[in-house]
Amino acid sequence: MPDLIHNLEAVRQRIAAAAHVAGRDARSVMLLAVSKTFPAEDVRAAHSAGQRAFGENYVQEALTKIEALADLRAALEWHFIGPLQSNKTRPVAEHFDWVHSVDRLKIAQRLSEQRPDHLPPLNVCLQVNISGEASKSGVSIPEAVEVAQQIAALPKLTLRGLMSIPEPAGDIDAQRVPHRQLRELLERLCDDGLALDTLSMGMSADLEAAVLEGATIVRVGSAIFGARDYSH
């Protein structure tokens, strides 16, 4: 898989360059390889090239992949990043290390109730609809403070921070605006007493803007794995 390995290294270089401009250590930014719609073999190849964290959007596809890669379970970190329905929370609570897309208290409560006792607390991020789009999931900025406090109090979960999928913007200055808003919200929550350390923001097209505004996790798929085929 020479293209995948080349792409992975190219994305790492993009992160490092943006971190340098921001005066940050590149190691402070986790690359989450979004492997949705791509086969387990591609995940295995990326792991061989040093990638550890992988993001999935679809529960059943992810479970099939996790099972196929069971021999690597201790070496991989699985992040659920897609919309999560109430009737799908149990397998996510049982098989994932992170959930970025907690968009309402009910989902967090179900994940807390269904997280097995033998596993460490599930790392979660509160999804914020930072651009206020009607088509996007997530709490509004005014709602975020109260919901974050409620999630942080739940057992068997660790609220790590915030996630967003902002409206696409054409240039880096415009891209930075919603990422800056999310960072400022995180800072407000920390000032209110929450111990948060994660900003999950930035994808293939805007990772530089996200890193400049403090992203600690960037979610990159097509720039690593190539164009997706949704026909199946």
QUICOR-V592269 format. One record per backbone hydrogen bond with DSSP energy under -0.5 kcal/mol. CO is the residue of the C=O (numbers start at 1). NH is the residue of the N-H. If there is no record, write none. Layout:
co=CO nh=NH
co=CO nh=NH
//
This chain:
co=1 nh=5
co=2 nh=6
co=3 nh=7
co=4 nh=8
co=5 nh=9
co=6 nh=10
co=7 nh=11
co=8 nh=12
co=9 nh=13
co=10 nh=14
co=11 nh=15
co=12 nh=16
co=13 nh=17
co=14 nh=18
co=15 nh=19
co=16 nh=20
co=17 nh=21
co=18 nh=22
co=19 nh=23
co=19 nh=24
co=20 nh=23
co=24 nh=26
co=25 nh=28
co=26 nh=29
co=28 nh=30
co=30 nh=32
co=30 nh=218
co=31 nh=33
co=32 nh=34
co=32 nh=220
co=33 nh=35
co=33 nh=55
co=35 nh=38
co=39 nh=42
co=39 nh=43
co=40 nh=44
co=41 nh=45
co=42 nh=46
co=43 nh=47
co=44 nh=48
co=45 nh=49
co=46 nh=51
co=47 nh=50
co=52 nh=77
co=53 nh=33
co=54 nh=79
co=55 nh=35
co=55 nh=36
co=56 nh=81
co=56 nh=82
co=57 nh=59
co=58 nh=62
co=59 nh=63
co=60 nh=64
co=61 nh=65
co=62 nh=66
co=63 nh=67
co=64 nh=68
co=65 nh=69
co=67 nh=70
co=69 nh=72
co=70 nh=73
co=72 nh=75
co=72 nh=76
co=73 nh=76
co=77 nh=54
co=77 nh=79
co=78 nh=97
co=78 nh=98
co=79 nh=56
co=79 nh=81
co=80 nh=100
co=80 nh=101
co=83 nh=85
co=85 nh=88
co=86 nh=89
co=88 nh=92
co=89 nh=93
co=90 nh=94
co=91 nh=95
co=92 nh=96
co=97 nh=123
co=98 nh=80
co=99 nh=125
co=101 nh=103
co=102 nh=127
co=104 nh=107
co=104 nh=108
co=105 nh=109
co=106 nh=110
co=107 nh=111
co=108 nh=112
co=109 nh=113
co=110 nh=114
co=111 nh=115
co=112 nh=115
co=116 nh=119
co=122 nh=158
co=123 nh=99
co=124 nh=160
co=124 nh=161
co=125 nh=102
co=125 nh=127
co=126 nh=163
co=127 nh=139
co=128 nh=130
co=129 nh=132
co=133 nh=136
co=139 nh=129
co=140 nh=144
co=141 nh=145
co=143 nh=147
co=144 nh=148
co=145 nh=149
co=146 nh=150
co=147 nh=151
co=148 nh=152
co=149 nh=153
co=151 nh=154
co=154 nh=157
co=156 nh=122
co=158 nh=124
co=158 nh=160
co=160 nh=197
co=160 nh=198
co=161 nh=126
co=162 nh=200
co=163 nh=128
co=171 nh=175
co=172 nh=176
co=173 nh=177
co=174 nh=177
co=174 nh=178
co=175 nh=179
co=176 nh=180
co=177 nh=181
co=178 nh=182
co=179 nh=183
co=180 nh=184
co=181 nh=185
co=182 nh=186
co=183 nh=187
co=184 nh=188
co=185 nh=189
co=186 nh=190
co=187 nh=191
co=188 nh=192
co=189 nh=194
co=190 nh=193
co=194 nh=196
co=198 nh=162
co=199 nh=201
co=199 nh=216
co=199 nh=217
co=200 nh=164
co=202 nh=219
co=203 nh=206
co=203 nh=207
co=206 nh=210
co=207 nh=211
co=208 nh=212
co=209 nh=213
co=210 nh=215
co=211 nh=214
co=216 nh=30
co=217 nh=201
co=218 nh=32
co=218 nh=220
co=220 nh=34
co=221 nh=224
co=221 nh=225
co=222 nh=226
co=228 nh=230
//
